[in-house]
Amino acid sequence: MLKKFFLRRSLVNTIFAAAIFVIALLEYVTHQSFSTWEENTQAVIHTQQVIIQGERLFSLMNEKESAYRGYMITGDSVYLQPTYAHDEDLDTAFVTLDKLTQDNERQQKRLQRVQQLMARKTQLLNDRKERRDTYGLAGLLRGRTGEGYLIMDSLRNEIDSLIVEEHSLLVERDQQMSASEGKAEKFLVIGVVVGLVFLAATFVWLNVQMYQRDRAYDLIEENNNLLEARVSQRTEELSTANQRLKEILAQQEHTQEQLRMRQFELQEAYRAIEAENERKSKELNEARTLQMSMLPMELPPFTCIELDMHMETATEVGGDYYDYSYEEETESVTLAVGDATGHGLKAGIIVATAKSYFQTLAHHYSPASILRRISVGIRNLGLRAMYMGVTVVRYQHHKLSIASSGMPPLFLHRKQQNTTETILLKGLFLGSDLKHSFNEFESEVAPGDLLLIITDGLAELANADGEMLGYERIRQCFHELAASRGPADITDQLRTLGKTWLQRNDIHDDVTVVVVRFR
């Protein structure tokens, strides 16, 4: 009897031990699943932070470039004030991004390239600002290489590569998080069911045996109390884990709210940028209308020359200008070609001033004297950092007189010798406070000789590699065409040369071509 009692008690203890072991095992697996889910959740948040910081880094760099571009165009230092805060934000964003990607070697290498591109872009912006301060906008435009666009494209590509990889990690971690969450729920349900099954079986078996084990009642009650304590402990642990899960969900909700706020701020910034672009586009259209109104509508039938004039306007209004004055009685023709610095309405005012002076003085003064008086008129306007390069050409009775200041070289083709001369008259931009003289070039020309006058927009056209067309290629093309083509054909061929060289790039400065054939 006593032996059977102890055997039954051992059997009961074994059943309890097995139930507790299974519950503990399932609880451990469930705990591990929740831990894995929590780690995956943190990894997802980490990846989202990397993506946000990457977008923020490029946005700040783009805003910095926009501020410098505003200064380059207007010369107003107010555009540079936000860049000081941008520099601190850029450093903060880069340091944050560097810390977030310490565990990813590929992303670290990308960040090194991003840092190099940012440093080169900053250096290029500072160099262009210094060139803008020293030589003005015209000097800045002549020194353009297109490197800045390539750097920003490379920076965009590097950050896009970083974000693409993080998106791939985000998808992978989302899948892992979903898998671990499902696994945790599965083991939790299994644990509860198995625990309940074991408890129910034990309870039924104990009730059946109670009649036969009255003397073991105290022992059964003790074991039952122990089991209840352990169940209470496990329940408390599950409650704690559930509370922890709620805290994680609350934290995730807070992170999502911050992301929504950031998206709203970006949308507001985009709307502000669009409004500013619309305002600038309106101003540029007004300036382009003013610019085109300054040009001759049609050319008279000259008796002493054959003339063709053409201007290709840029996406941003420059300040190119051409004009003529003709005295039929004396067979005297005076031509003017100019390029005002800056953009917009200010450039239009400079061109209007030059046109007024030219039409008034054209046949009363020498080309050099005309330049001197136009320079005084522009200086008297009082427009800060606004200047103009001008070439004045006079032809009368086979005598050619040229005065030029702040303009590219002219090319004179002599038909009889089949040679092309380069005429370069150096001088400061008109409107400068510095004293300087205006030199004149004089020469006899024969019937059939050709003269090419251009602005720097044609020579500074850049191809996809950032290489400029240059004056030598223009001279060579003009020399080959001059022997057999007229002014209109030469103008068309030079335009074709520029478009072919430019490929699909935009024109960033006006292109003016004037071709004269002497009779």
C-alpha positions as CSV (number, residue, x, y, z in Angstrom):
1,M,0.0,0.0,0.0
2,L,2.7,2.4,1.0
3,K,4.8,1.5,-2.0
4,K,1.8,2.1,-4.3
5,F,1.2,5.5,-2.6
6,F,4.8,6.6,-3.3
7,L,4.6,5.3,-6.8
8,R,1.5,7.3,-7.4
9,R,3.0,10.4,-5.8
10,S,6.1,9.9,-8.0
11,L,3.8,9.7,-11.0
12,V,2.0,12.9,-10.1
13,N,5.3,14.7,-9.5
14,T,6.5,13.4,-12.9
15,I,3.4,14.7,-14.6
16,F,3.8,18.1,-12.9
17,A,7.5,18.3,-13.8
18,A,6.7,17.5,-17.4
19,A,4.0,20.1,-17.5
20,I,6.2,22.8,-16.0
21,F,9.1,21.8,-18.2
22,V,7.0,22.1,-21.4
23,I,5.5,25.4,-20.2
24,A,9.0,26.7,-19.3
25,L,10.4,25.6,-22.7
26,L,7.6,27.2,-24.6
27,E,7.9,30.4,-22.5
28,Y,11.6,30.5,-23.3
29,V,11.0,30.1,-27.0
30,T,8.3,32.7,-26.8
31,H,10.6,35.1,-25.0
32,Q,13.3,34.5,-27.6
33,S,10.8,35.2,-30.4
34,F,9.7,38.4,-28.8
35,S,13.4,39.4,-28.3
36,T,14.1,38.7,-32.0
37,W,11.0,40.7,-33.0
38,E,12.2,43.6,-30.8
39,E,15.7,43.5,-32.4
40,N,14.1,43.4,-35.9
41,T,11.9,46.4,-35.0
42,Q,14.9,48.4,-33.9
43,A,16.7,47.4,-37.1
44,V,13.8,48.7,-39.2
45,I,13.8,52.0,-37.2
46,H,17.6,52.2,-37.7
47,T,17.2,51.7,-41.5
48,Q,14.5,54.4,-41.7
49,Q,16.7,56.8,-39.9
50,V,19.5,56.2,-42.4
51,I,17.1,56.9,-45.3
52,I,15.9,60.1,-43.6
53,Q,19.4,61.3,-42.9
54,G,20.5,60.5,-46.5
55,E,17.7,62.5,-48.0
56,R,18.3,65.4,-45.5
57,L,22.0,65.4,-46.4
58,F,21.4,65.8,-50.1
59,S,18.5,68.4,-49.5
60,L,20.9,70.5,-47.4
61,M,23.6,70.3,-50.1
62,N,21.1,71.3,-52.7
63,E,19.9,74.2,-50.6
64,K,23.5,75.4,-50.2
65,E,24.1,75.2,-53.9
66,S,20.8,77.2,-54.6
67,A,22.0,79.9,-52.1
68,Y,25.3,80.2,-53.8
69,R,23.6,80.3,-57.2
70,G,21.4,83.1,-56.0
71,Y,24.5,85.1,-55.0
72,M,26.3,84.3,-58.3
73,I,23.3,85.7,-60.3
74,T,22.5,88.7,-58.2
75,G,25.7,89.5,-56.3
76,D,23.5,90.1,-53.2
77,S,25.2,88.5,-50.1
78,V,21.8,88.0,-48.4
79,Y,21.6,84.7,-50.3
80,L,24.6,83.4,-48.5
81,Q,23.3,84.0,-45.0
82,P,21.4,80.7,-44.7
83,T,24.5,78.8,-45.8
84,Y,26.2,79.3,-42.4
85,A,23.4,77.3,-40.7
86,H,23.4,74.8,-43.6
87,D,27.1,74.1,-43.0
88,E,26.4,73.1,-39.3
89,D,23.3,71.1,-40.4
90,L,25.4,69.4,-43.1
91,D,28.1,68.4,-40.5
92,T,25.4,67.2,-38.1
93,A,23.6,65.2,-40.8
94,F,26.9,63.6,-42.0
95,V,28.1,62.7,-38.5
96,T,24.7,61.1,-37.7
97,L,24.7,59.2,-41.0
98,D,28.2,58.0,-40.3
99,K,27.3,56.7,-36.9
100,L,24.2,54.9,-38.2
101,T,26.2,53.1,-40.9
102,Q,29.2,52.0,-38.8
103,D,28.1,48.4,-39.1
104,N,28.0,48.5,-42.9
105,E,31.3,48.6,-44.7
106,R,29.8,49.3,-48.1
107,Q,27.8,52.3,-46.8
108,Q,30.9,53.6,-45.1
109,K,32.8,53.5,-48.4
110,R,29.9,55.4,-50.0
111,L,30.0,58.0,-47.3
112,Q,33.7,58.5,-47.9
113,R,32.9,59.3,-51.5
114,V,30.0,61.5,-50.5
115,Q,32.3,63.4,-48.1
116,Q,34.9,63.9,-50.9
117,L,32.2,65.1,-53.3
118,M,30.8,67.5,-50.7
119,A,34.2,68.9,-50.0
120,R,34.9,69.3,-53.7
121,K,31.5,70.9,-54.3
122,T,32.1,73.3,-51.4
123,Q,35.5,74.2,-52.7
124,L,34.1,74.8,-56.2
125,L,31.3,77.0,-54.8
126,N,33.9,79.1,-52.8
127,D,36.1,79.4,-55.9
128,R,33.2,80.5,-58.0
129,K,32.2,83.0,-55.3
130,E,35.8,84.4,-55.2
131,R,35.8,84.6,-59.0
132,R,32.4,86.3,-59.0
133,D,33.7,88.8,-56.4
134,T,36.9,89.5,-58.4
135,Y,35.7,89.4,-62.1
136,G,32.0,89.9,-61.9
137,L,29.3,87.7,-63.5
138,A,30.8,87.8,-67.0
139,G,34.2,86.5,-65.7
140,L,32.4,83.8,-63.7
141,L,30.5,82.7,-66.9
142,R,33.7,82.5,-68.9
143,G,35.2,80.2,-66.3
144,R,32.3,77.7,-66.2
145,T,33.3,74.1,-66.7
146,G,30.1,72.2,-65.8
147,E,31.9,70.4,-63.1
148,G,29.4,71.5,-60.5
149,Y,26.6,69.7,-62.3
150,L,28.6,66.5,-62.5
151,I,29.5,66.7,-58.8
152,M,25.8,67.1,-57.8
153,D,24.8,64.2,-60.2
154,S,27.5,62.0,-58.6
155,L,26.4,63.1,-55.1
156,R,22.8,62.2,-56.0
157,N,23.8,58.9,-57.4
158,E,25.9,58.0,-54.3
159,I,23.1,58.9,-51.9
160,D,20.5,57.1,-54.1
161,S,22.7,54.0,-54.0
162,L,22.9,54.3,-50.2
163,I,19.1,54.7,-49.9
164,V,18.5,51.8,-52.4
165,E,20.6,49.5,-50.2
166,E,18.9,50.7,-47.1
167,H,15.5,50.1,-48.7
168,S,16.6,46.5,-49.5
169,L,17.6,46.1,-45.9
170,L,14.3,47.6,-44.8
171,V,12.4,45.0,-46.9
172,E,14.5,42.2,-45.5
173,R,14.1,43.4,-41.9
174,D,10.4,43.9,-42.4
175,Q,10.1,40.2,-43.5
176,Q,12.2,39.1,-40.5
177,M,10.1,41.1,-38.1
178,S,6.9,39.7,-39.6
179,A,8.3,36.2,-39.3
180,S,9.5,36.6,-35.7
181,E,6.1,38.2,-34.7
182,G,4.2,35.2,-36.2
183,K,6.6,32.8,-34.6
184,A,6.1,34.5,-31.2
185,E,2.3,34.4,-31.5
186,K,2.4,30.8,-32.6
187,F,4.6,29.6,-29.7
188,L,2.5,31.7,-27.3
189,V,-0.7,30.0,-28.4
190,I,0.9,26.6,-28.3
191,G,2.3,27.2,-24.9
192,V,-1.0,28.2,-23.5
193,V,-2.8,25.3,-25.1
194,V,-0.2,22.8,-24.0
195,G,-0.2,24.2,-20.5
196,L,-3.9,24.1,-20.2
197,V,-4.0,20.5,-21.6
198,F,-1.4,19.4,-19.0
199,L,-3.2,21.3,-16.2
200,A,-6.6,19.8,-17.2
201,A,-5.2,16.3,-17.4
202,T,-3.5,16.6,-14.1
203,F,-6.7,18.0,-12.5
204,V,-8.9,15.2,-13.8
205,W,-6.4,12.5,-12.8
206,L,-6.1,14.0,-9.3
207,N,-9.9,14.0,-8.8
208,V,-10.0,10.4,-9.8
209,Q,-7.3,9.5,-7.3
210,M,-8.5,11.6,-4.4
211,Y,-10.7,8.9,-3.1
212,Q,-7.8,6.5,-2.9
213,R,-5.2,8.9,-1.7
214,D,-6.8,10.7,1.2
215,R,-3.7,10.3,3.3
216,A,-1.7,12.0,0.5
217,Y,-4.1,15.0,0.5
218,D,-1.6,17.3,2.1
219,L,1.1,16.4,-0.4
220,I,-1.2,17.0,-3.3
221,E,-2.3,20.4,-1.9
222,E,1.3,21.4,-1.5
223,N,2.1,20.4,-5.1
224,N,-1.0,22.2,-6.3
225,N,0.0,25.4,-4.5
226,L,3.5,25.2,-6.0
227,L,2.0,24.8,-9.5
228,E,-0.3,27.8,-8.9
229,A,2.7,29.9,-7.8
230,R,4.6,29.0,-10.9
231,V,1.7,29.7,-13.2
232,S,1.3,33.1,-11.5
233,Q,5.0,33.8,-12.0
234,R,4.7,32.9,-15.7
235,T,1.6,35.0,-16.0
236,E,3.4,38.0,-14.5
237,E,6.3,37.5,-16.8
238,L,3.9,37.4,-19.8
239,S,2.2,40.5,-18.6
240,T,5.6,42.2,-18.3
241,A,6.5,41.1,-21.9
242,N,3.1,42.4,-23.1
243,Q,3.7,45.8,-21.5
244,R,7.1,45.9,-23.1
245,L,5.5,45.2,-26.4
246,K,3.1,48.0,-25.9
247,E,6.0,50.4,-25.2
248,I,7.7,49.3,-28.4
249,L,4.6,49.9,-30.4
250,A,4.1,53.4,-28.8
251,Q,7.7,54.2,-29.7
252,Q,7.2,53.1,-33.2
253,E,4.0,55.2,-33.5
254,H,6.0,58.2,-32.2
255,T,8.7,57.6,-34.9
256,Q,6.0,57.4,-37.6
257,E,4.5,60.7,-36.4
258,Q,7.9,62.4,-36.6
259,L,8.3,61.0,-40.2
260,R,4.9,62.5,-41.1
261,M,5.9,65.9,-39.7
262,R,9.2,65.8,-41.6
263,Q,7.3,64.9,-44.8
264,F,4.9,67.9,-44.2
265,E,7.9,70.2,-43.7
266,L,9.5,69.0,-47.0
267,Q,6.2,69.6,-48.9
268,E,6.1,73.1,-47.5
269,A,9.7,73.7,-48.6
270,Y,8.9,72.3,-52.1
271,R,5.9,74.7,-52.4
272,A,8.1,77.7,-51.5
273,I,10.7,76.7,-54.0
274,E,8.1,76.4,-56.7
275,A,6.7,79.8,-55.9
276,E,10.2,81.4,-56.1
277,N,10.9,79.6,-59.4
278,E,7.6,80.9,-60.8
279,R,8.5,84.5,-59.8
280,K,12.0,84.2,-61.3
281,S,10.6,82.7,-64.5
282,K,8.2,85.7,-64.8
283,E,11.1,88.1,-64.4
284,L,13.2,86.3,-66.9
285,N,10.4,86.4,-69.5
286,E,10.0,90.1,-69.0
287,A,13.7,90.6,-69.4
288,R,13.8,88.4,-72.5
289,T,10.9,90.5,-74.0
290,L,12.9,93.7,-73.3
291,Q,16.0,92.2,-74.7
292,M,14.4,91.2,-78.0
293,S,12.7,94.6,-78.4
294,M,16.2,96.2,-78.4
295,L,17.2,94.3,-81.6
296,P,16.6,95.5,-85.2
297,M,13.5,94.0,-86.6
298,E,14.8,93.8,-90.2
299,L,17.8,94.9,-92.2
300,P,17.8,97.5,-95.0
301,P,19.2,96.8,-98.5
302,F,22.8,97.9,-97.9
303,T,24.8,99.0,-101.0
304,C,28.2,98.6,-99.5
305,I,28.0,95.4,-97.4
306,E,26.0,92.2,-97.1
307,L,25.0,91.6,-93.5
308,D,23.5,88.8,-91.4
309,M,22.8,89.1,-87.7
310,H,21.5,86.3,-85.4
311,M,21.0,85.8,-81.7
312,E,20.1,82.5,-79.9
313,T,18.7,83.3,-76.5
314,A,19.6,81.2,-73.5
315,T,17.3,79.5,-70.9
316,E,18.5,82.3,-68.6
317,V,18.3,85.7,-70.1
318,G,21.8,87.1,-70.7
319,G,22.4,90.5,-72.1
320,D,23.5,90.2,-75.7
321,Y,22.8,93.1,-78.1
322,Y,23.5,94.0,-81.7
323,D,22.5,97.0,-83.7
324,Y,23.5,99.0,-86.9
325,S,23.4,102.6,-88.2
326,Y,23.5,103.3,-91.9
327,E,24.0,106.5,-93.9
328,E,23.1,105.8,-97.4
329,E,24.4,109.1,-98.8
330,T,27.9,108.6,-97.5
331,E,27.7,104.7,-97.7
332,S,28.8,104.5,-94.1
333,V,27.8,101.6,-91.9
334,T,28.4,101.4,-88.2
335,L,27.7,98.2,-86.3
336,A,27.5,97.5,-82.6
337,V,27.6,94.1,-80.8
338,G,27.5,93.9,-77.0
339,D,27.2,91.6,-74.0
340,A,25.9,93.0,-70.7
341,T,26.8,91.3,-67.4
342,G,24.2,89.9,-65.2
343,H,20.6,88.8,-66.0
344,G,17.1,90.1,-65.9
345,L,15.8,93.6,-66.0
346,K,19.1,95.2,-64.8
347,A,20.8,93.8,-67.9
348,G,18.0,95.1,-70.0
349,I,18.5,98.6,-68.6
350,I,22.2,98.5,-69.5
351,V,21.4,97.3,-73.1
352,A,18.8,100.1,-73.4
353,T,21.4,102.7,-72.3
354,A,24.0,101.4,-74.8
355,K,21.4,101.3,-77.6
356,S,20.4,104.9,-76.9
357,Y,24.0,106.2,-76.9
358,F,24.9,104.2,-80.0
359,Q,22.0,105.4,-82.1
360,T,22.7,109.0,-81.1
361,L,26.5,108.9,-81.6
362,A,27.0,106.4,-84.4
363,H,28.0,108.8,-87.2
364,H,29.3,111.7,-85.2
365,Y,32.3,110.1,-83.4
366,S,34.9,107.5,-84.0
367,P,34.3,103.9,-82.7
368,A,36.7,104.5,-79.7
369,S,34.9,107.7,-78.8
370,I,31.6,106.0,-79.0
371,L,32.8,103.3,-76.5
372,R,34.1,106.0,-74.2
373,R,30.8,107.8,-74.0
374,I,28.7,104.6,-73.6
375,S,31.0,103.7,-70.7
376,V,30.3,107.0,-69.0
377,G,26.6,106.6,-69.6
378,I,26.6,103.1,-68.0
379,R,28.7,104.3,-65.0
380,N,26.3,107.2,-64.4
381,L,23.4,104.7,-64.0
382,G,24.8,103.7,-60.6
383,L,23.9,100.1,-60.9
384,R,26.3,98.1,-58.8
385,A,28.4,95.4,-60.5
386,M,26.7,95.9,-63.9
387,Y,28.9,96.3,-66.9
388,M,28.9,95.7,-70.6
389,G,31.4,94.6,-73.3
390,V,30.9,96.3,-76.7
391,T,32.4,96.1,-80.1
392,V,31.9,99.0,-82.6
393,V,32.7,98.5,-86.3
394,R,32.6,101.2,-88.9
395,Y,33.0,100.6,-92.7
396,Q,33.2,103.3,-95.3
397,H,34.8,103.3,-98.8
398,H,36.8,100.1,-98.1
399,K,38.2,101.4,-94.8
400,L,37.5,99.4,-91.7
401,S,37.7,100.8,-88.2
402,I,37.2,98.7,-85.1
403,A,37.1,99.5,-81.4
404,S,36.3,96.8,-78.8
405,S,36.4,96.5,-75.0
406,G,35.5,93.5,-72.9
407,M,34.6,91.4,-76.0
408,P,35.9,88.2,-77.7
409,P,38.2,88.5,-80.7
410,L,36.9,89.3,-84.2
411,F,37.9,87.2,-87.3
412,L,38.7,89.0,-90.6
413,H,39.0,86.8,-93.8
414,R,40.8,88.2,-96.7
415,K,39.5,86.6,-99.9
416,Q,42.4,87.4,-102.2
417,Q,45.1,85.9,-99.8
418,N,42.7,83.2,-98.4
419,T,43.8,84.1,-94.8
420,T,41.9,84.6,-91.6
421,E,43.2,87.2,-89.1
422,T,42.3,87.2,-85.4
423,I,41.7,90.8,-84.1
424,L,41.8,91.0,-80.3
425,L,41.5,94.4,-78.7
426,K,41.8,94.1,-75.0
427,G,40.0,96.4,-72.6
428,L,37.9,96.7,-69.5
429,F,34.1,96.3,-69.4
430,L,32.2,99.6,-70.1
431,G,30.9,101.2,-67.0
432,S,34.1,100.5,-65.0
433,D,35.4,103.2,-62.6
434,L,39.0,102.4,-63.7
435,K,40.6,104.7,-66.2
436,H,41.8,103.1,-69.4
437,S,42.1,103.9,-73.1
438,F,40.2,102.4,-76.0
439,N,42.4,101.2,-78.9
440,E,41.2,101.2,-82.5
441,F,42.1,98.7,-85.3
442,E,42.1,100.2,-88.8
443,S,42.7,98.4,-92.1
444,E,41.8,98.5,-95.8
445,V,39.5,95.7,-96.9
446,A,38.7,94.4,-100.4
447,P,35.4,93.4,-101.9
448,G,34.6,89.8,-100.9
449,D,36.4,90.1,-97.5
450,L,34.4,88.8,-94.6
451,L,34.3,89.9,-90.9
452,L,32.9,87.6,-88.1
453,I,31.8,89.2,-84.8
454,I,30.6,87.0,-81.9
455,T,29.8,87.1,-78.2
456,D,31.4,84.7,-75.7
457,G,28.3,82.6,-75.5
458,L,29.2,80.6,-78.7
459,A,32.8,79.9,-77.6
460,E,31.7,78.9,-74.1
461,L,29.2,76.2,-75.1
462,A,30.2,73.0,-73.2
463,N,29.7,69.4,-74.4
464,A,28.8,66.4,-72.2
465,D,32.4,66.2,-71.0
466,G,32.4,69.8,-69.9
467,E,34.8,70.9,-72.7
468,M,34.1,74.3,-74.3
469,L,33.9,74.9,-78.0
470,G,36.6,77.6,-77.9
471,Y,37.6,80.3,-80.3
472,E,40.1,78.3,-82.4
473,R,37.4,75.8,-83.6
474,I,35.2,78.8,-84.5
475,R,38.0,80.5,-86.4
476,Q,38.8,77.3,-88.3
477,C,35.1,76.7,-89.2
478,F,34.8,80.4,-90.4
479,H,38.0,80.1,-92.5
480,E,36.7,77.0,-94.3
481,L,33.3,78.5,-95.0
482,A,34.4,82.0,-96.0
483,A,35.8,81.0,-99.3
484,S,32.5,79.8,-100.7
485,R,29.6,80.8,-98.5
486,G,27.7,84.0,-97.9
487,P,26.9,85.7,-94.5
488,A,23.6,83.9,-94.0
489,D,25.0,80.4,-94.8
490,I,28.0,81.1,-92.5
491,T,25.7,82.1,-89.6
492,D,23.6,78.9,-90.1
493,Q,26.7,76.7,-90.2
494,L,28.2,78.3,-87.0
495,R,24.8,77.7,-85.3
496,T,24.9,74.1,-86.4
497,L,28.5,73.8,-85.1
498,G,27.3,75.0,-81.7
499,K,24.3,72.7,-81.5
500,T,26.4,69.7,-82.5
501,W,29.0,70.5,-79.9
502,L,26.4,71.2,-77.2
503,Q,24.6,67.9,-77.9
504,R,21.6,67.8,-75.5
505,N,22.8,70.3,-72.9
506,D,21.0,73.6,-72.3
507,I,22.4,77.0,-73.5
508,H,23.3,79.0,-70.4
509,D,24.3,82.3,-72.2
510,D,23.1,84.1,-75.2
511,V,24.8,83.3,-78.5
512,T,25.2,86.2,-81.0
513,V,26.7,85.8,-84.5
514,V,27.2,88.7,-86.9
515,V,28.8,88.2,-90.4
516,V,29.7,91.0,-92.8
517,R,30.8,90.7,-96.4
518,F,32.3,93.9,-97.9
519,R,31.3,95.0,-101.4
